[in-house]
Amino acid sequence: MKTGKVKFFNESKGFGFIVQDEDDQEIFVHQTGLIHEIRENDRVSFDVIEGKKGLNAVKVERI
């Protein structure tokens, strides 16, 4: 599991971005990949998978 901070999340559109702790890379997150609801600045843990347009965060949990 990786860790990071939610940079942006739009609840009405159901997506956002997480900044990874290890390299400051932005990872796309969609509401279908959430275990817990998230908001901006939440600390989260997550797995990363290759999506159609790049890396996606899945199994996202607040920590």
mmCIF file as Biopython writes it, N, C-alpha, C and O atoms, coordinates in Angstrom:
data_model
#
loop_
_atom_site.group_PDB
_atom_site.id
_atom_site.type_symbol
_atom_site.label_atom_id
_atom_site.label_alt_id
_atom_site.label_comp_id
_atom_site.label_asym_id
_atom_site.label_entity_id
_atom_site.label_seq_id
_atom_site.pdbx_PDB_ins_code
_atom_site.Cartn_x
_atom_site.Cartn_y
_atom_site.Cartn_z
_atom_site.occupancy
_atom_site.B_iso_or_equiv
_atom_site.auth_seq_id
_atom_site.auth_asym_id
_atom_site.pdbx_PDB_model_num
ATOM 1   N N  . MET A ? 1  ? 0.843   -1.190 0.000   1.0 0.0 1  A 1 
ATOM 2   C CA . MET A ? 1  ? 0.000   0.000  0.000   1.0 0.0 1  A 1 
ATOM 3   C C  . MET A ? 1  ? 0.887   1.252  0.000   1.0 0.0 1  A 1 
ATOM 4   O O  . MET A ? 1  ? 1.905   1.315  0.689   1.0 0.0 1  A 1 
ATOM 5   N N  . LYS A ? 2  ? 0.476   2.227  -0.779  1.0 0.0 2  A 1 
ATOM 6   C CA . LYS A ? 2  ? 1.164   3.510  -0.807  1.0 0.0 2  A 1 
ATOM 7   C C  . LYS A ? 2  ? 0.391   4.491  0.078   1.0 0.0 2  A 1 
ATOM 8   O O  . LYS A ? 2  ? -0.753  4.231  0.449   1.0 0.0 2  A 1 
ATOM 9   N N  . THR A ? 3  ? 1.016   5.601  0.407   1.0 0.0 3  A 1 
ATOM 10  C CA . THR A ? 3  ? 0.346   6.626  1.196   1.0 0.0 3  A 1 
ATOM 11  C C  . THR A ? 3  ? 0.466   7.966  0.489   1.0 0.0 3  A 1 
ATOM 12  O O  . THR A ? 3  ? 1.348   8.176  -0.343  1.0 0.0 3  A 1 
ATOM 13  N N  . GLY A ? 4  ? -0.447  8.873  0.844   1.0 0.0 4  A 1 
ATOM 14  C CA . GLY A ? 4  ? -0.414  10.195 0.240   1.0 0.0 4  A 1 
ATOM 15  C C  . GLY A ? 4  ? -1.470  11.096 0.832   1.0 0.0 4  A 1 
ATOM 16  O O  . GLY A ? 4  ? -2.080  10.789 1.856   1.0 0.0 4  A 1 
ATOM 17  N N  . LYS A ? 5  ? -1.674  12.231 0.156   1.0 0.0 5  A 1 
ATOM 18  C CA . LYS A ? 5  ? -2.612  13.244 0.618   1.0 0.0 5  A 1 
ATOM 19  C C  . LYS A ? 5  ? -3.534  13.604 -0.546  1.0 0.0 5  A 1 
ATOM 20  O O  . LYS A ? 5  ? -3.087  13.755 -1.683  1.0 0.0 5  A 1 
ATOM 21  N N  . VAL A ? 6  ? -4.826  13.738 -0.247  1.0 0.0 6  A 1 
ATOM 22  C CA . VAL A ? 6  ? -5.793  14.104 -1.284  1.0 0.0 6  A 1 
ATOM 23  C C  . VAL A ? 6  ? -5.572  15.567 -1.660  1.0 0.0 6  A 1 
ATOM 24  O O  . VAL A ? 6  ? -5.713  16.460 -0.824  1.0 0.0 6  A 1 
ATOM 25  N N  . LYS A ? 7  ? -5.224  15.804 -2.920  1.0 0.0 7  A 1 
ATOM 26  C CA . LYS A ? 7  ? -4.996  17.172 -3.405  1.0 0.0 7  A 1 
ATOM 27  C C  . LYS A ? 7  ? -6.319  17.826 -3.774  1.0 0.0 7  A 1 
ATOM 28  O O  . LYS A ? 7  ? -6.540  19.009 -3.515  1.0 0.0 7  A 1 
ATOM 29  N N  . PHE A ? 8  ? -7.200  17.028 -4.389  1.0 0.0 8  A 1 
ATOM 30  C CA . PHE A ? 8  ? -8.463  17.550 -4.913  1.0 0.0 8  A 1 
ATOM 31  C C  . PHE A ? 8  ? -9.427  16.386 -5.029  1.0 0.0 8  A 1 
ATOM 32  O O  . PHE A ? 8  ? -9.038  15.298 -5.455  1.0 0.0 8  A 1 
ATOM 33  N N  . PHE A ? 9  ? -10.688 16.600 -4.652  1.0 0.0 9  A 1 
ATOM 34  C CA . PHE A ? 9  ? -11.712 15.594 -4.919  1.0 0.0 9  A 1 
ATOM 35  C C  . PHE A ? 9  ? -13.044 16.290 -5.113  1.0 0.0 9  A 1 
ATOM 36  O O  . PHE A ? 9  ? -13.505 17.020 -4.235  1.0 0.0 9  A 1 
ATOM 37  N N  . ASN A ? 10 ? -13.665 16.063 -6.267  1.0 0.0 10 A 1 
ATOM 38  C CA . ASN A ? 10 ? -14.959 16.651 -6.607  1.0 0.0 10 A 1 
ATOM 39  C C  . ASN A ? 10 ? -16.029 15.596 -6.368  1.0 0.0 10 A 1 
ATOM 40  O O  . ASN A ? 10 ? -16.163 14.658 -7.154  1.0 0.0 10 A 1 
ATOM 41  N N  . GLU A ? 11 ? -16.793 15.745 -5.287  1.0 0.0 11 A 1 
ATOM 42  C CA . GLU A ? 11 ? -17.803 14.749 -4.939  1.0 0.0 11 A 1 
ATOM 43  C C  . GLU A ? 11 ? -18.891 14.627 -6.001  1.0 0.0 11 A 1 
ATOM 44  O O  . GLU A ? 11 ? -19.354 13.522 -6.283  1.0 0.0 11 A 1 
ATOM 45  N N  . SER A ? 12 ? -19.307 15.749 -6.596  1.0 0.0 12 A 1 
ATOM 46  C CA . SER A ? 12 ? -20.400 15.693 -7.570  1.0 0.0 12 A 1 
ATOM 47  C C  . SER A ? 12 ? -19.980 14.989 -8.863  1.0 0.0 12 A 1 
ATOM 48  O O  . SER A ? 12 ? -20.801 14.339 -9.510  1.0 0.0 12 A 1 
ATOM 49  N N  . LYS A ? 13 ? -18.700 15.118 -9.243  1.0 0.0 13 A 1 
ATOM 50  C CA . LYS A ? 13 ? -18.205 14.442 -10.447 1.0 0.0 13 A 1 
ATOM 51  C C  . LYS A ? 13 ? -17.588 13.087 -10.137 1.0 0.0 13 A 1 
ATOM 52  O O  . LYS A ? 13 ? -17.422 12.258 -11.032 1.0 0.0 13 A 1 
ATOM 53  N N  . GLY A ? 14 ? -17.240 12.854 -8.853  1.0 0.0 14 A 1 
ATOM 54  C CA . GLY A ? 14 ? -16.766 11.542 -8.434  1.0 0.0 14 A 1 
ATOM 55  C C  . GLY A ? 14 ? -15.321 11.212 -8.750  1.0 0.0 14 A 1 
ATOM 56  O O  . GLY A ? 14 ? -14.973 10.040 -8.899  1.0 0.0 14 A 1 
ATOM 57  N N  . PHE A ? 15 ? -14.459 12.241 -8.856  1.0 0.0 15 A 1 
ATOM 58  C CA . PHE A ? 15 ? -13.049 11.956 -9.102  1.0 0.0 15 A 1 
ATOM 59  C C  . PHE A ? 15 ? -12.168 13.031 -8.492  1.0 0.0 15 A 1 
ATOM 60  O O  . PHE A ? 15 ? -12.640 14.093 -8.086  1.0 0.0 15 A 1 
ATOM 61  N N  . GLY A ? 16 ? -10.873 12.729 -8.438  1.0 0.0 16 A 1 
ATOM 62  C CA . GLY A ? 16 ? -9.915  13.697 -7.926  1.0 0.0 16 A 1 
ATOM 63  C C  . GLY A ? 16 ? -8.498  13.186 -8.102  1.0 0.0 16 A 1 
ATOM 64  O O  . GLY A ? 16 ? -8.235  12.319 -8.936  1.0 0.0 16 A 1 
ATOM 65  N N  . PHE A ? 17 ? -7.571  13.743 -7.294  1.0 0.0 17 A 1 
ATOM 66  C CA . PHE A ? 17 ? -6.163  13.378 -7.385  1.0 0.0 17 A 1 
ATOM 67  C C  . PHE A ? 17 ? -5.554  13.256 -5.999  1.0 0.0 17 A 1 
ATOM 68  O O  . PHE A ? 17 ? -5.890  14.007 -5.083  1.0 0.0 17 A 1 
ATOM 69  N N  . ILE A ? 18 ? -4.651  12.294 -5.868  1.0 0.0 18 A 1 
ATOM 70  C CA . ILE A ? 18 ? -3.893  12.069 -4.641  1.0 0.0 18 A 1 
ATOM 71  C C  . ILE A ? 18 ? -2.422  12.295 -4.975  1.0 0.0 18 A 1 
ATOM 72  O O  . ILE A ? 18 ? -1.949  11.848 -6.021  1.0 0.0 18 A 1 
ATOM 73  N N  . VAL A ? 19 ? -1.692  12.987 -4.093  1.0 0.0 19 A 1 
ATOM 74  C CA . VAL A ? 19 ? -0.250  13.173 -4.259  1.0 0.0 19 A 1 
ATOM 75  C C  . VAL A ? 19 ? 0.451   12.122 -3.404  1.0 0.0 19 A 1 
ATOM 76  O O  . VAL A ? 19 ? 0.294   12.096 -2.184  1.0 0.0 19 A 1 
ATOM 77  N N  . GLN A ? 20 ? 1.230   11.254 -4.060  1.0 0.0 20 A 1 
ATOM 78  C CA . GLN A ? 20 ? 1.962   10.200 -3.345  1.0 0.0 20 A 1 
ATOM 79  C C  . GLN A ? 20 ? 3.039   10.795 -2.458  1.0 0.0 20 A 1 
ATOM 80  O O  . GLN A ? 20 ? 3.698   11.762 -2.838  1.0 0.0 20 A 1 
ATOM 81  N N  . ASP A ? 21 ? 3.220   10.215 -1.271  1.0 0.0 21 A 1 
ATOM 82  C CA . ASP A ? 21 ? 4.276   10.671 -0.370  1.0 0.0 21 A 1 
ATOM 83  C C  . ASP A ? 21 ? 5.666   10.419 -0.944  1.0 0.0 21 A 1 
ATOM 84  O O  . ASP A ? 21 ? 6.549   11.268 -0.821  1.0 0.0 21 A 1 
ATOM 85  N N  . GLU A ? 22 ? 5.867   9.267  -1.567  1.0 0.0 22 A 1 
ATOM 86  C CA . GLU A ? 22 ? 7.231   8.863  -1.946  1.0 0.0 22 A 1 
ATOM 87  C C  . GLU A ? 22 ? 7.856   9.705  -3.042  1.0 0.0 22 A 1 
ATOM 88  O O  . GLU A ? 22 ? 9.075   9.879  -3.054  1.0 0.0 22 A 1 
ATOM 89  N N  . ASP A ? 23 ? 7.048   10.243 -3.980  1.0 0.0 23 A 1 
ATOM 90  C CA . ASP A ? 23 ? 7.652   10.987 -5.089  1.0 0.0 23 A 1 
ATOM 91  C C  . ASP A ? 23 ? 6.832   12.192 -5.565  1.0 0.0 23 A 1 
ATOM 92  O O  . ASP A ? 23 ? 7.132   12.766 -6.612  1.0 0.0 23 A 1 
ATOM 93  N N  . ASP A ? 24 ? 5.807   12.577 -4.810  1.0 0.0 24 A 1 
ATOM 94  C CA . ASP A ? 24 ? 4.949   13.728 -5.147  1.0 0.0 24 A 1 
ATOM 95  C C  . ASP A ? 24 ? 4.218   13.580 -6.485  1.0 0.0 24 A 1 
ATOM 96  O O  . ASP A ? 24 ? 3.739   14.570 -7.039  1.0 0.0 24 A 1 
ATOM 97  N N  . GLN A ? 25 ? 4.128   12.359 -7.004  1.0 0.0 25 A 1 
ATOM 98  C CA . GLN A ? 25 ? 3.398   12.120 -8.245  1.0 0.0 25 A 1 
ATOM 99  C C  . GLN A ? 25 ? 1.902   12.199 -7.969  1.0 0.0 25 A 1 
ATOM 100 O O  . GLN A ? 25 ? 1.430   11.715 -6.940  1.0 0.0 25 A 1 
ATOM 101 N N  . GLU A ? 26 ? 1.154   12.809 -8.892  1.0 0.0 26 A 1 
ATOM 102 C CA . GLU A ? 26 ? -0.296  12.881 -8.762  1.0 0.0 26 A 1 
ATOM 103 C C  . GLU A ? 26 ? -0.922  11.634 -9.374  1.0 0.0 26 A 1 
ATOM 104 O O  . GLU A ? 26 ? -0.614  11.263 -10.507 1.0 0.0 26 A 1 
ATOM 105 N N  . ILE A ? 27 ? -1.804  10.992 -8.610  1.0 0.0 27 A 1 
ATOM 106 C CA . ILE A ? 27 ? -2.474  9.779  -9.052  1.0 0.0 27 A 1 
ATOM 107 C C  . ILE A ? 27 ? -3.969  10.057 -9.129  1.0 0.0 27 A 1 
ATOM 108 O O  . ILE A ? 27 ? -4.554  10.585 -8.184  1.0 0.0 27 A 1 
ATOM 109 N N  . PHE A ? 28 ? -4.587  9.704  -10.252 1.0 0.0 28 A 1 
ATOM 110 C CA . PHE A ? 28 ? -6.023  9.876  -10.437 1.0 0.0 28 A 1 
ATOM 111 C C  . PHE A ? 28 ? -6.789  8.929  -9.514  1.0 0.0 28 A 1 
ATOM 112 O O  . PHE A ? 28 ? -6.388  7.779  -9.332  1.0 0.0 28 A 1 
ATOM 113 N N  . VAL A ? 29 ? -7.889  9.410  -8.934  1.0 0.0 29 A 1 
ATOM 114 C CA . VAL A ? 29 ? -8.748  8.553  -8.119  1.0 0.0 29 A 1 
ATOM 115 C C  . VAL A ? 29 ? -10.201 8.772  -8.536  1.0 0.0 29 A 1 
ATOM 116 O O  . VAL A ? 29 ? -10.659 9.907  -8.667  1.0 0.0 29 A 1 
ATOM 117 N N  . HIS A ? 30 ? -10.916 7.661  -8.743  1.0 0.0 30 A 1 
ATOM 118 C CA . HIS A ? 30 ? -12.345 7.701  -9.083  1.0 0.0 30 A 1 
ATOM 119 C C  . HIS A ? 30 ? -13.126 7.142  -7.904  1.0 0.0 30 A 1 
ATOM 120 O O  . HIS A ? 30 ? -12.621 6.308  -7.152  1.0 0.0 30 A 1 
ATOM 121 N N  . GLN A ? 31 ? -14.351 7.602  -7.748  1.0 0.0 31 A 1 
ATOM 122 C CA . GLN A ? 31 ? -15.160 7.171  -6.596  1.0 0.0 31 A 1 
ATOM 123 C C  . GLN A ? 31 ? -15.335 5.666  -6.520  1.0 0.0 31 A 1 
ATOM 124 O O  . GLN A ? 31 ? -15.564 5.137  -5.433  1.0 0.0 31 A 1 
ATOM 125 N N  . THR A ? 32 ? -15.234 4.959  -7.638  1.0 0.0 32 A 1 
ATOM 126 C CA . THR A ? 32 ? -15.362 3.498  -7.611  1.0 0.0 32 A 1 
ATOM 127 C C  . THR A ? 32 ? -14.170 2.838  -6.922  1.0 0.0 32 A 1 
ATOM 128 O O  . THR A ? 32 ? -14.247 1.667  -6.550  1.0 0.0 32 A 1 
ATOM 129 N N  . GLY A ? 33 ? -13.063 3.573  -6.746  1.0 0.0 33 A 1 
ATOM 130 C CA . GLY A ? 33 ? -11.880 3.035  -6.093  1.0 0.0 33 A 1 
ATOM 131 C C  . GLY A ? 33 ? -11.811 3.343  -4.600  1.0 0.0 33 A 1 
ATOM 132 O O  . GLY A ? 33 ? -10.818 3.032  -3.943  1.0 0.0 33 A 1 
ATOM 133 N N  . LEU A ? 34 ? -12.870 3.956  -4.066  1.0 0.0 34 A 1 
ATOM 134 C CA . LEU A ? 34 ? -12.863 4.370  -2.658  1.0 0.0 34 A 1 
ATOM 135 C C  . LEU A ? 34 ? -13.433 3.302  -1.737  1.0 0.0 34 A 1 
ATOM 136 O O  . LEU A ? 34 ? -14.434 2.662  -2.056  1.0 0.0 34 A 1 
ATOM 137 N N  . ILE A ? 35 ? -12.784 3.118  -0.589  1.0 0.0 35 A 1 
ATOM 138 C CA . ILE A ? 35 ? -13.347 2.315  0.498   1.0 0.0 35 A 1 
ATOM 139 C C  . ILE A ? 35 ? -14.035 3.263  1.477   1.0 0.0 35 A 1 
ATOM 140 O O  . ILE A ? 35 ? -15.130 2.977  1.961   1.0 0.0 35 A 1 
ATOM 141 N N  . HIS A ? 36 ? -13.382 4.403  1.770   1.0 0.0 36 A 1 
ATOM 142 C CA . HIS A ? 36 ? -13.952 5.451  2.616   1.0 0.0 36 A 1 
ATOM 143 C C  . HIS A ? 36 ? -14.188 6.700  1.771   1.0 0.0 36 A 1 
ATOM 144 O O  . HIS A ? 36 ? -13.531 6.894  0.748   1.0 0.0 36 A 1 
ATOM 145 N N  . GLU A ? 37 ? -15.129 7.548  2.197   1.0 0.0 37 A 1 
ATOM 146 C CA . GLU A ? 37 ? -15.273 8.850  1.550   1.0 0.0 37 A 1 
ATOM 147 C C  . GLU A ? 37 ? -14.019 9.664  1.835   1.0 0.0 37 A 1 
ATOM 148 O O  . GLU A ? 37 ? -13.431 9.549  2.911   1.0 0.0 37 A 1 
ATOM 149 N N  . ILE A ? 38 ? -13.608 10.488 0.873   1.0 0.0 38 A 1 
ATOM 150 C CA . ILE A ? 38 ? -12.407 11.309 1.057   1.0 0.0 38 A 1 
ATOM 151 C C  . ILE A ? 38 ? -12.722 12.766 0.750   1.0 0.0 38 A 1 
ATOM 152 O O  . ILE A ? 38 ? -13.664 13.086 0.025   1.0 0.0 38 A 1 
ATOM 153 N N  . ARG A ? 39 ? -11.898 13.638 1.328   1.0 0.0 39 A 1 
ATOM 154 C CA . ARG A ? 39 ? -11.983 15.082 1.097   1.0 0.0 39 A 1 
ATOM 155 C C  . ARG A ? 39 ? -10.575 15.624 0.904   1.0 0.0 39 A 1 
ATOM 156 O O  . ARG A ? 39 ? -9.591  14.941 1.185   1.0 0.0 39 A 1 
ATOM 157 N N  . GLU A ? 40 ? -10.488 16.870 0.416   1.0 0.0 40 A 1 
ATOM 158 C CA . GLU A ? 40 ? -9.184  17.504 0.251   1.0 0.0 40 A 1 
ATOM 159 C C  . GLU A ? 40 ? -8.411  17.473 1.558   1.0 0.0 40 A 1 
ATOM 160 O O  . GLU A ? 40 ? -8.978  17.661 2.635   1.0 0.0 40 A 1 
ATOM 161 N N  . ASN A ? 41 ? -7.115  17.233 1.452   1.0 0.0 41 A 1 
ATOM 162 C CA . ASN A ? 41 ? -6.160  17.207 2.565   1.0 0.0 41 A 1 
ATOM 163 C C  . ASN A ? 41 ? -6.247  15.974 3.453   1.0 0.0 41 A 1 
ATOM 164 O O  . ASN A ? 41 ? -5.490  15.877 4.419   1.0 0.0 41 A 1 
ATOM 165 N N  . ASP A ? 42 ? -7.148  15.018 3.164   1.0 0.0 42 A 1 
ATOM 166 C CA . ASP A ? 42 ? -7.172  13.758 3.924   1.0 0.0 42 A 1 
ATOM 167 C C  . ASP A ? 42 ? -5.890  12.982 3.648   1.0 0.0 42 A 1 
ATOM 168 O O  . ASP A ? 42 ? -5.396  12.979 2.521   1.0 0.0 42 A 1 
ATOM 169 N N  . ARG A ? 43 ? -5.347  12.320 4.677   1.0 0.0 43 A 1 
ATOM 170 C CA . ARG A ? 43 ? -4.241  11.378 4.508   1.0 0.0 43 A 1 
ATOM 171 C C  . ARG A ? 43 ? -4.866  10.041 4.145   1.0 0.0 43 A 1 
ATOM 172 O O  . ARG A ? 43 ? -5.832  9.616  4.778   1.0 0.0 43 A 1 
ATOM 173 N N  . VAL A ? 44 ? -4.328  9.378  3.136   1.0 0.0 44 A 1 
ATOM 174 C CA . VAL A ? 44 ? -4.916  8.130  2.643   1.0 0.0 44 A 1 
ATOM 175 C C  . VAL A ? 44 ? -3.845  7.075  2.361   1.0 0.0 44 A 1 
ATOM 176 O O  . VAL A ? 44 ? -2.674  7.392  2.147   1.0 0.0 44 A 1 
ATOM 177 N N  . SER A ? 45 ? -4.279  5.817  2.367   1.0 0.0 45 A 1 
ATOM 178 C CA . SER A ? 45 ? -3.460  4.719  1.856   1.0 0.0 45 A 1 
ATOM 179 C C  . SER A ? 45 ? -4.216  4.152  0.657   1.0 0.0 45 A 1 
ATOM 180 O O  . SER A ? 45 ? -5.442  4.241  0.586   1.0 0.0 45 A 1 
ATOM 181 N N  . PHE A ? 46 ? -3.469  3.567  -0.286  1.0 0.0 46 A 1 
ATOM 182 C CA . PHE A ? 46 ? -4.093  3.125  -1.535  1.0 0.0 46 A 1 
ATOM 183 C C  . PHE A ? 46 ? -3.163  2.206  -2.301  1.0 0.0 46 A 1 
ATOM 184 O O  . PHE A ? 46 ? -1.958  2.169  -2.048  1.0 0.0 46 A 1 
ATOM 185 N N  . ASP A ? 47 ? -3.731  1.469  -3.236  1.0 0.0 47 A 1 
ATOM 186 C CA . ASP A ? 47 ? -2.965  0.697  -4.212  1.0 0.0 47 A 1 
ATOM 187 C C  . ASP A ? 47 ? -3.035  1.441  -5.541  1.0 0.0 47 A 1 
ATOM 188 O O  . ASP A ? 47 ? -3.934  2.254  -5.756  1.0 0.0 47 A 1 
ATOM 189 N N  . VAL A ? 48 ? -2.088  1.164  -6.425  1.0 0.0 48 A 1 
ATOM 190 C CA . VAL A ? 48 ? -2.038  1.819  -7.738  1.0 0.0 48 A 1 
ATOM 191 C C  . VAL A ? 48 ? -2.149  0.755  -8.824  1.0 0.0 48 A 1 
ATOM 192 O O  . VAL A ? 48 ? -1.466  -0.268 -8.789  1.0 0.0 48 A 1 
ATOM 193 N N  . ILE A ? 49 ? -3.027  1.022  -9.792  1.0 0.0 49 A 1 
ATOM 194 C CA . ILE A ? 49 ? -3.147  0.152  -10.962 1.0 0.0 49 A 1 
ATOM 195 C C  . ILE A ? 49 ? -3.009  1.005  -12.223 1.0 0.0 49 A 1 
ATOM 196 O O  . ILE A ? 49 ? -3.201  2.221  -12.191 1.0 0.0 49 A 1 
ATOM 197 N N  . GLU A ? 50 ? -2.676  0.348  -13.325 1.0 0.0 50 A 1 
ATOM 198 C CA . GLU A ? 50 ? -2.597  1.035  -14.613 1.0 0.0 50 A 1 
ATOM 199 C C  . GLU A ? 50 ? -3.997  1.126  -15.195 1.0 0.0 50 A 1 
ATOM 200 O O  . GLU A ? 50 ? -4.644  0.103  -15.421 1.0 0.0 50 A 1 
ATOM 201 N N  . GLY A ? 51 ? -4.474  2.351  -15.441 1.0 0.0 51 A 1 
ATOM 202 C CA . GLY A ? 51 ? -5.788  2.561  -16.037 1.0 0.0 51 A 1 
ATOM 203 C C  . GLY A ? 51 ? -5.664  2.880  -17.516 1.0 0.0 51 A 1 
ATOM 204 O O  . GLY A ? 51 ? -4.571  2.822  -18.078 1.0 0.0 51 A 1 
ATOM 205 N N  . LYS A ? 52 ? -6.781  3.218  -18.147 1.0 0.0 52 A 1 
ATOM 206 C CA . LYS A ? 52 ? -6.783  3.532  -19.575 1.0 0.0 52 A 1 
ATOM 207 C C  . LYS A ? 52 ? -5.939  4.756  -19.906 1.0 0.0 52 A 1 
ATOM 208 O O  . LYS A ? 52 ? -5.319  4.820  -20.967 1.0 0.0 52 A 1 
ATOM 209 N N  . LYS A ? 53 ? -5.918  5.735  -18.987 1.0 0.0 53 A 1 
ATOM 210 C CA . LYS A ? 53 ? -5.203  6.992  -19.257 1.0 0.0 53 A 1 
ATOM 211 C C  . LYS A ? 53 ? -4.045  7.224  -18.302 1.0 0.0 53 A 1 
ATOM 212 O O  . LYS A ? 53 ? -3.567  8.352  -18.185 1.0 0.0 53 A 1 
ATOM 213 N N  . GLY A ? 54 ? -3.583  6.188  -17.617 1.0 0.0 54 A 1 
ATOM 214 C CA . GLY A ? 54 ? -2.473  6.349  -16.689 1.0 0.0 54 A 1 
ATOM 215 C C  . GLY A ? 54 ? -2.749  5.630  -15.382 1.0 0.0 54 A 1 
ATOM 216 O O  . GLY A ? 54 ? -3.572  4.716  -15.325 1.0 0.0 54 A 1 
ATOM 217 N N  . LEU A ? 55 ? -2.049  6.052  -14.328 1.0 0.0 55 A 1 
ATOM 218 C CA . LEU A ? 55 ? -2.167  5.384  -13.040 1.0 0.0 55 A 1 
ATOM 219 C C  . LEU A ? 55 ? -3.436  5.803  -12.308 1.0 0.0 55 A 1 
ATOM 220 O O  . LEU A ? 55 ? -3.829  6.970  -12.329 1.0 0.0 55 A 1 
ATOM 221 N N  . ASN A ? 56 ? -4.072  4.822  -11.659 1.0 0.0 56 A 1 
ATOM 222 C CA . ASN A ? 56 ? -5.282  5.060  -10.865 1.0 0.0 56 A 1 
ATOM 223 C C  . ASN A ? 56 ? -5.096  4.533  -9.461  1.0 0.0 56 A 1 
ATOM 224 O O  . ASN A ? 56 ? -4.520  3.463  -9.265  1.0 0.0 56 A 1 
ATOM 225 N N  . ALA A ? 57 ? -5.583  5.283  -8.476  1.0 0.0 57 A 1 
ATOM 226 C CA . ALA A ? 57 ? -5.576  4.835  -7.089  1.0 0.0 57 A 1 
ATOM 227 C C  . ALA A ? 57 ? -6.834  4.011  -6.845  1.0 0.0 57 A 1 
ATOM 228 O O  . ALA A ? 57 ? -7.928  4.405  -7.247  1.0 0.0 57 A 1 
ATOM 229 N N  . VAL A ? 58 ? -6.674  2.852  -6.177  1.0 0.0 58 A 1 
ATOM 230 C CA . VAL A ? 58 ? -7.795  1.988  -5.825  1.0 0.0 58 A 1 
ATOM 231 C C  . VAL A ? 58 ? -7.635  1.552  -4.374  1.0 0.0 58 A 1 
ATOM 232 O O  . VAL A ? 58 ? -6.563  1.697  -3.786  1.0 0.0 58 A 1 
ATOM 233 N N  . LYS A ? 59 ? -8.709  1.018  -3.807  1.0 0.0 59 A 1 
ATOM 234 C CA . LYS A ? 59 ? -8.708  0.594  -2.402  1.0 0.0 59 A 1 
ATOM 235 C C  . LYS A ? 59 ? -8.262  1.751  -1.491  1.0 0.0 59 A 1 
ATOM 236 O O  . LYS A ? 59 ? -7.447  1.571  -0.586  1.0 0.0 59 A 1 
ATOM 237 N N  . VAL A ? 60 ? -8.815  2.930  -1.755  1.0 0.0 60 A 1 
ATOM 238 C CA . VAL A ? 60 ? -8.421  4.149  -1.054  1.0 0.0 60 A 1 
ATOM 239 C C  . VAL A ? 60 ? -9.111  4.218  0.313   1.0 0.0 60 A 1 
ATOM 240 O O  . VAL A ? 60 ? -10.337 4.161  0.411   1.0 0.0 60 A 1 
ATOM 241 N N  . GLU A ? 61 ? -8.288  4.344  1.370   1.0 0.0 61 A 1 
ATOM 242 C CA . GLU A ? 61 ? -8.798  4.426  2.746   1.0 0.0 61 A 1 
ATOM 243 C C  . GLU A ? 61 ? -8.174  5.627  3.448   1.0 0.0 61 A 1 
ATOM 244 O O  . GLU A ? 61 ? -6.998  5.934  3.254   1.0 0.0 61 A 1 
ATOM 245 N N  . ARG A ? 62 ? -8.982  6.303  4.269   1.0 0.0 62 A 1 
ATOM 246 C CA . ARG A ? 62 ? -8.433  7.369  5.117   1.0 0.0 62 A 1 
ATOM 247 C C  . ARG A ? 62 ? -7.562  6.747  6.200   1.0 0.0 62 A 1 
ATOM 248 O O  . ARG A ? 62 ? -7.865  5.668  6.708   1.0 0.0 62 A 1 
ATOM 249 N N  . ILE A ? 63 ? -6.479  7.434  6.548   1.0 0.0 63 A 1 
ATOM 250 C CA . ILE A ? 63 ? -5.619  6.959  7.641   1.0 0.0 63 A 1 
ATOM 251 C C  . ILE A ? 63 ? -5.415  8.054  8.680   1.0 0.0 63 A 1 
ATOM 252 O O  . ILE A ? 63 ? -4.719  7.841  9.673   1.0 0.0 63 A 1 
#
